[in-house]
Amino acid sequence: MLNVDRIDLFYGASQALKKVSIDAEPGKVTCVMGRNGVGKTSLMRAIAGHQTVASGGVTWQDESIVKMASYERARRGIAYVPQGRDIFSQLTVLENLKVGFGMLPKSERKISEEIYELFPVLKTMLKRRGGDLSGGQQQQLAIARALVTKPKLLILDEPTEGIQPSIIKDIQRVISLLRDRGDMAIVLVEQYFDFAKALADLYVVMDRGEVVLAGEGKDMQEEEVRRYIAV
């Protein structure tokens, strides 16, 4: 289980996160919502170890990871798919997938057939360069690369941004399948209410670096949430 406990995060003199707390547990999706610029990505980077918190705690599987480097967290089963995907445009799809091997012992450095079952289109494009894929295909590749590391915590930062509706449905299906396996905790940053509502077991809404709403997904009130996600 992931527990983020009252963390503060600063960029210079500017405070990005103020006493933010969230939980994520295996078999559930924790959805983080809010407008652009309210601290959602800063929170994801803090969990993944890409940004240092000023105070508060981050615990994963009963171990404090707040002072761990990002690669140490990755070795403990934390995978981060950032906003913008960050695939390697000059590498092939297969080479991009193999980048995930870095976190695995040599004996486990192979791509599971399940990756291609989740994202069939990738199997037909293994020799294509990542930069030649559509935005939706790149997003699928970014998620697949994270899954190659065999994570126990998957962090997805706005995976539907700029993606065509058909691939959004595919991504929703994959997240549902991963959640239903029961052995992976998922933290999902999302701005689209319907997508979030369909997937969220737990939800957190942020505004100006703080949590302003939180609860179980089944209790999420559309009008209440939309006040904080409408542009």
Backbone hydrogen bonds in HBPLUS format (Angstrom, degrees):
<---DONOR---> <-ACCEPTOR-->    atom                        ^
c    i                          cat <-CA-CA->   ^        H-A-AA   ^      H-
h    n   atom  resd res      DA  || num        DHA   H-A  angle D-A-AA Bond
n    s   type  num  typ     dist DA aas  dist angle  dist       angle   num
A0061-GLN N   A0001-MET O   3.00 MM  60  5.13 155.2  2.06 134.4 142.4     1
A0002-LEU N   A0024-ALA O   2.75 MM  22  4.99 170.4  1.76 160.1 162.7     2
A0024-ALA N   A0002-LEU O   3.01 MM  22  4.99 151.5  2.09 136.7 138.2     3
A0003-ASN N   A0059-THR O   2.80 MM  56  5.08 159.1  1.85 152.8 156.3     4
A0059-THR N   A0003-ASN O   2.84 MM  56  5.08 167.2  1.86 148.9 153.3     5
A0004-VAL N   A0022-ILE O   2.82 MM  18  5.13 171.8  1.83 172.5 170.5     6
A0022-ILE N   A0004-VAL O   3.03 MM  18  5.13 137.9  2.21 122.8 134.6     7
A0005-ASP N   A0057-GLY O   2.77 MM  52  4.96 171.7  1.78 150.2 153.1     8
A0057-GLY N   A0005-ASP O   2.99 MM  52  4.96 159.9  2.03 136.5 141.6     9
A0007-ILE N   A0020-VAL O   2.94 MM  13  5.11 158.5  1.99 137.9 132.3    10
A0020-VAL N   A0007-ILE O   3.04 MM  13  5.11 158.8  2.09 138.8 134.3    11
A0008-ASP N   A0055-SER O   3.00 MM  47  5.27 151.0  2.08 134.9 137.3    12
A0054-ALA N   A0008-ASP O   2.75 MM  46  5.39 152.0  1.82 142.9 150.5    13
A0009-LEU N   A0017-LEU O   3.18 MM   8  4.89 153.4  2.25 124.1 124.8    14
A0016-ALA N   A0009-LEU O   2.75 MM   7  5.52 144.5  1.88 143.9 155.5    15
A0017-LEU N   A0009-LEU O   3.23 MM   8  4.89 162.0  2.26 132.3 133.6    16
A0011-TYR N   A0014-SER O   2.75 MM   3  5.19 163.2  1.78 159.4 164.7    17
A0014-SER N   A0011-TYR O   3.05 MM   3  5.19 154.7  2.12 130.1 126.7    18
A0018-LYS N   A0209-GLY O   2.77 MM 191  5.58 156.4  1.83 156.8 149.0    19
A0028-LYS N   A0025-GLU O   3.14 MM   3  5.78 133.7  2.36 147.0 146.4    20
A0027-GLY N   A0184-MET O   2.93 MM 157  5.66 156.1  1.99 122.5 124.3    21
A0186-ILE N   A0028-LYS O   3.21 MM 158  6.40 159.7  2.25 166.6 165.4    22
A0201-ASP N   A0029-VAL O   2.89 MM 172  5.27 162.0  1.93 144.1 150.1    23
A0202-LEU N   A0029-VAL O   3.10 MM 173  6.38 161.5  2.13 154.7 153.9    24
A0030-THR N   A0186-ILE O   2.81 MM 156  6.18 168.9  1.82 165.2 166.6    25
A0188-LEU N   A0030-THR O   2.85 MM 158  6.11 163.3  1.88 152.6 158.0    26
A0031-CYS N   A0202-LEU O   2.87 MM 171  6.23 166.3  1.89 149.4 148.5    27
A0204-VAL N   A0031-CYS O   2.80 MM 173  6.18 149.5  1.89 164.7 167.3    28
A0032-VAL N   A0188-LEU O   2.73 MM 156  6.02 160.7  1.76 150.4 156.6    29
A0190-GLU N   A0032-VAL O   2.98 MM 158  6.25 159.4  2.02 156.5 160.3    30
A0033-MET N   A0204-VAL O   2.81 MM 171  6.22 161.5  1.84 159.7 166.2    31
A0206-MET N   A0033-MET O   2.83 MM 173  6.18 164.6  1.85 157.7 159.8    32
A0209-GLY N   A0038-VAL O   2.80 MM 171  5.15 136.0  2.00 131.1 138.0    33
A0043-LEU N   A0039-GLY O   2.97 MM   4  6.14 150.2  2.06 147.3 154.6    34
A0044-MET N   A0040-LYS O   3.06 MM   4  6.45 155.6  2.12 147.6 154.0    35
A0045-ARG N   A0041-THR O   2.87 MM   4  6.10 163.5  1.89 155.8 160.0    36
A0046-ALA N   A0042-SER O   2.94 MM   4  6.08 144.0  2.07 139.7 149.7    37
A0047-ILE N   A0043-LEU O   3.02 MM   4  6.32 152.0  2.10 148.0 154.9    38
A0048-ALA N   A0044-MET O   2.96 MM   4  6.21 159.5  2.00 150.6 156.3    39
A0049-GLY N   A0045-ARG O   2.97 MM   4  5.94 119.0  2.35 133.1 146.7    40
A0050-HIS N   A0045-ARG O   2.75 MM   5  4.86 140.4  1.91 151.5 153.7    41
A0065-ILE N   A0058-VAL O   2.87 MM   7  5.78 169.6  1.88 159.5 163.0    42
A0060-TRP N   A0063-GLU O   2.85 MM   3  5.30 163.2  1.88 152.4 150.1    43
A0063-GLU N   A0060-TRP O   3.04 MM   3  5.30 148.4  2.15 107.2 116.7    44
A0068-MET N   A0065-ILE O   2.96 MM   3  5.06 160.3  2.00 110.2 116.7    45
A0072-GLU N   A0069-ALA O   3.11 MM   3  5.32 125.4  2.42 101.2 115.0    46
A0073-ARG N   A0069-ALA O   3.14 MM   4  6.51 152.2  2.22 150.4 158.4    47
A0074-ALA N   A0070-SER O   2.91 MM   4  6.20 153.3  1.98 146.6 154.5    48
A0075-ARG N   A0071-TYR O   3.05 MM   4  6.26 150.0  2.14 139.0 146.0    49
A0076-ARG N   A0073-ARG O   2.96 MM   3  5.01 139.8  2.13  97.9 110.4    50
A0078-ILE N   A0073-ARG O   3.20 MM   5  5.68 151.2  2.28 136.0 138.1    51
A0077-GLY N   A0074-ALA O   3.00 MM   3  5.25 155.5  2.06 111.3 113.4    52
A0152-LYS N   A0077-GLY O   2.76 MM  75  4.96 157.3  1.81 128.5 135.2    53
A0153-LEU N   A0077-GLY O   2.92 MM  76  6.12 151.0  2.00 168.2 160.5    54
A0079-ALA N   A0153-LEU O   2.88 MM  74  6.20 169.5  1.89 170.8 173.7    55
A0155-ILE N   A0079-ALA O   2.83 MM  76  6.11 160.9  1.87 158.1 164.7    56
A0081-VAL N   A0155-ILE O   2.77 MM  74  5.99 167.9  1.79 165.1 168.9    57
A0157-ASP N   A0081-VAL O   3.07 MM  76  6.21 167.6  2.08 174.0 172.3    58
A0085-ARG N   A0082-PRO O   3.04 MM   3  5.41 155.6  2.10 132.1 131.7    59
A0086-ASP N   A0084-GLY O   2.84 MM   2  5.77 143.5  1.98 100.6  93.7    60
A0091-LEU N   A0088-PHE O   3.20 MM   3  5.51 150.1  2.30 107.3 116.0    61
A0131-GLY N   A0089-SER O   2.93 MM  42  3.87 155.8  1.99 119.5 113.0    62
A0130-GLY N   A0091-LEU O   2.76 MM  39  5.94 162.4  1.79 167.2 163.3    63
A0096-ASN N   A0092-THR O   2.85 MM   4  6.11 156.0  1.91 152.4 159.1    64
A0093-VAL N   A0128-ARG O   2.81 MM  35  5.92 132.8  2.03 159.4 169.8    65
A0097-LEU N   A0093-VAL O   2.99 MM   4  6.28 156.3  2.04 149.5 155.7    66
A0094-LEU N   A0126-LEU O   3.08 MM  32  4.87 164.9  2.11 135.9 131.4    67
A0098-LYS N   A0094-LEU O   2.99 MM   4  6.25 152.9  2.06 146.9 154.4    68
A0099-VAL N   A0096-ASN O   3.17 MM   3  5.29 145.7  2.29  99.5 109.4    69
A0100-GLY N   A0097-LEU O   3.10 MM   3  5.86 151.5  2.18 116.9 123.0    70
A0101-PHE N   A0098-LYS O   2.91 MM   3  5.30 160.7  1.95 112.0 118.5    71
A0102-GLY N   A0099-VAL O   3.32 MM   3  6.16 168.4  2.34 121.4 123.7    72
A0104-LEU N   A0101-PHE O   2.86 MM   3  5.25 166.6  1.88 122.5 126.8    73
A0108-GLU N   A0105-PRO O   2.88 MM   3  5.59 158.6  1.93 123.8 130.6    74
A0109-ARG N   A0106-LYS O   3.27 MM   3  5.30 171.3  2.28 110.3 111.7    75
A0110-LYS N   A0108-GLU O   2.85 MM   2  5.77 132.4  2.07 110.2  95.2    76
A0115-ILE N   A0112-SER O   3.04 MM   3  5.68 147.5  2.15 114.1 121.2    77
A0116-TYR N   A0113-GLU O   3.10 MM   3  5.43 122.1  2.45 103.6 116.3    78
A0117-GLU N   A0113-GLU O   3.07 MM   4  6.42 138.1  2.25 141.7 154.3    79
A0118-LEU N   A0114-GLU O   2.88 MM   4  6.14 150.2  1.97 150.7 157.2    80
A0119-PHE N   A0115-ILE O   2.96 MM   4  6.15 151.4  2.04 141.4 150.0    81
A0122-LEU N   A0119-PHE O   3.08 MM   3  5.84 145.7  2.20 121.4 129.0    82
A0123-LYS N   A0120-PRO O   3.17 MM   3  5.62 134.3  2.39 108.4 119.0    83
A0124-THR N   A0121-VAL O   3.22 MM   3  5.52 139.8  2.39 103.2 113.5    84
A0125-MET N   A0122-LEU O   2.99 MM   3  5.06 157.6  2.04 105.5 112.8    85
A0128-ARG N   A0125-MET O   2.97 MM   3  5.29 159.2  2.01 115.6 122.5    86
A0132-ASP N   A0129-ARG O   2.99 MM   3  5.45 155.5  2.05 113.1 120.8    87
A0133-LEU N   A0130-GLY O   3.24 MM   3  5.58 166.2  2.26 111.3 115.4    88
A0138-GLN N   A0134-SER O   2.86 MM   4  6.11 155.0  1.92 154.5 161.9    89
A0139-GLN N   A0135-GLY O   3.01 MM   4  6.25 148.7  2.11 143.0 151.3    90
A0140-GLN N   A0136-GLY O   3.05 MM   4  6.36 155.4  2.11 144.9 151.1    91
A0141-LEU N   A0137-GLN O   2.92 MM   4  6.16 152.3  2.00 144.1 152.2    92
A0142-ALA N   A0138-GLN O   2.86 MM   4  6.11 153.5  1.93 147.0 153.9    93
A0143-ILE N   A0139-GLN O   3.04 MM   4  6.33 159.1  2.09 150.2 154.8    94
A0144-ALA N   A0140-GLN O   2.89 MM   4  6.05 161.8  1.92 147.8 153.7    95
A0145-ARG N   A0141-LEU O   2.82 MM   4  6.00 159.0  1.86 151.4 156.7    96
A0146-ALA N   A0142-ALA O   3.19 MM   4  6.42 152.7  2.27 139.0 145.7    97
A0147-LEU N   A0143-ILE O   2.98 MM   4  6.31 150.8  2.06 147.8 156.4    98
A0147-LEU N   A0144-ALA O   3.04 MM   3  4.97 113.9  2.50  92.3 108.5    99
A0148-VAL N   A0144-ALA O   2.98 MM   4  6.29 134.7  2.19 146.6 158.8   100
A0149-THR N   A0146-ALA O   3.18 MM   3  5.70 147.1  2.29 108.6 116.7   101
A0150-LYS N   A0147-LEU O   2.94 MM   3  5.26 163.0  1.97 115.1 119.2   102
A0185-ALA N   A0152-LYS O   2.84 MM  33  6.15 168.7  1.86 152.8 150.8   103
A0154-LEU N   A0185-ALA O   2.88 MM  31  6.33 160.2  1.92 160.4 165.3   104
A0187-VAL N   A0154-LEU O   2.90 MM  33  6.28 162.4  1.93 155.8 160.9   105
A0156-LEU N   A0187-VAL O   2.84 MM  31  6.22 167.4  1.86 168.4 172.8   106
A0189-VAL N   A0156-LEU O   2.81 MM  33  6.15 169.9  1.82 171.1 172.9   107
A0158-GLU N   A0189-VAL O   3.00 MM  31  5.05 139.0  2.18 117.8 127.8   108
A0161-GLU N   A0158-GLU O   3.29 MM   3  5.64 168.6  2.30 114.0 117.4   109
A0163-ILE N   A0160-THR O   3.20 MM   3  5.34 157.0  2.25 133.6 127.3   110
A0167-ILE N   A0164-GLN O   3.06 MM   3  5.68 127.2  2.35 117.4 129.4   111
A0168-ILE N   A0164-GLN O   3.09 MM   4  6.37 150.7  2.18 150.8 159.3   112
A0169-LYS N   A0165-PRO O   3.10 MM   4  6.39 153.8  2.18 149.4 154.4   113
A0170-ASP N   A0166-SER O   3.25 MM   4  6.57 146.3  2.37 132.9 141.8   114
A0171-ILE N   A0167-ILE O   2.85 MM   4  6.13 158.3  1.90 153.5 158.4   115
A0172-GLN N   A0168-ILE O   2.90 MM   4  6.14 155.4  1.96 147.8 154.9   116
A0173-ARG N   A0169-LYS O   2.96 MM   4  6.17 154.1  2.03 143.7 150.6   117
A0174-VAL N   A0170-ASP O   2.98 MM   4  6.29 155.7  2.04 147.9 154.1   118
A0175-ILE N   A0171-ILE O   2.95 MM   4  6.19 166.1  1.97 153.8 157.0   119
A0176-SER N   A0172-GLN O   3.00 MM   4  6.17 159.6  2.04 147.8 153.6   120
A0177-LEU N   A0173-ARG O   2.96 MM   4  6.21 157.4  2.01 148.3 154.4   121
A0178-LEU N   A0174-VAL O   2.91 MM   4  6.15 162.7  1.94 155.6 160.0   122
A0179-ARG N   A0175-ILE O   2.93 MM   4  6.07 159.7  1.97 149.1 154.9   123
A0180-ASP N   A0176-SER O   2.90 MM   4  6.05 159.2  1.95 148.3 154.3   124
A0181-ARG N   A0177-LEU O   3.17 MM   4  6.40 127.7  2.46 140.0 151.4   125
A0182-GLY N   A0179-ARG O   3.08 MM   3  5.73 148.8  2.18 114.9 122.6   126
A0196-ALA N   A0192-TYR O   3.05 MM   4  6.27 165.7  2.07 157.2 161.7   127
A0197-LYS N   A0193-PHE O   2.74 MM   4  5.89 166.3  1.75 163.3 167.4   128
A0198-ALA N   A0194-ASP O   3.07 MM   4  6.14 152.3  2.15 141.3 147.8   129
A0199-LEU N   A0196-ALA O   3.13 MM   3  5.36 136.8  2.32 102.3 113.8   130
A0200-ALA N   A0196-ALA O   2.83 MM   4  5.64 157.2  1.88 165.1 169.2   131
A0217-GLY N   A0201-ASP O   2.76 MM  16  4.58 170.1  1.77 108.9 112.0   132
A0203-TYR N   A0215-GLY O   2.83 MM  12  5.56 159.2  1.87 160.9 162.2   133
A0215-GLY N   A0203-TYR O   3.05 MM  12  5.56 148.7  2.15 150.9 152.5   134
A0205-VAL N   A0213-LEU O   2.81 MM   8  4.94 165.6  1.83 144.4 143.8   135
A0212-VAL N   A0205-VAL O   2.81 MM   7  5.78 162.6  1.84 157.9 164.0   136
A0213-LEU N   A0205-VAL O   3.38 MM   8  4.94 156.2  2.44 133.8 133.1   137
A0207-ASP N   A0210-GLU O   2.87 MM   3  5.43 153.2  1.94 152.1 161.1   138
A0210-GLU N   A0207-ASP O   3.11 MM   3  5.43 158.8  2.16 111.8 118.4   139
A0219-ASP N   A0216-GLU O   2.93 MM   3  5.49 150.8  2.02 115.2 124.2   140
A0220-MET N   A0217-GLY O   3.07 MM   3  5.16 166.1  2.09 109.8 113.8   141
A0225-VAL N   A0221-GLN O   2.96 MM   4  6.18 163.2  1.99 162.2 167.2   142
A0226-ARG N   A0222-GLU O   2.84 MM   4  5.91 168.3  1.86 160.7 164.2   143
A0228-TYR N   A0225-VAL O   2.89 MM   3  5.66 153.6  1.96 122.2 129.2   144
A0229-ILE N   A0226-ARG O   3.29 MM   3  4.98 148.5  2.40  93.0 101.8   145
A0230-ALA N   A0226-ARG O   2.99 MM   4  5.51 147.7  2.10 145.5 146.3   146
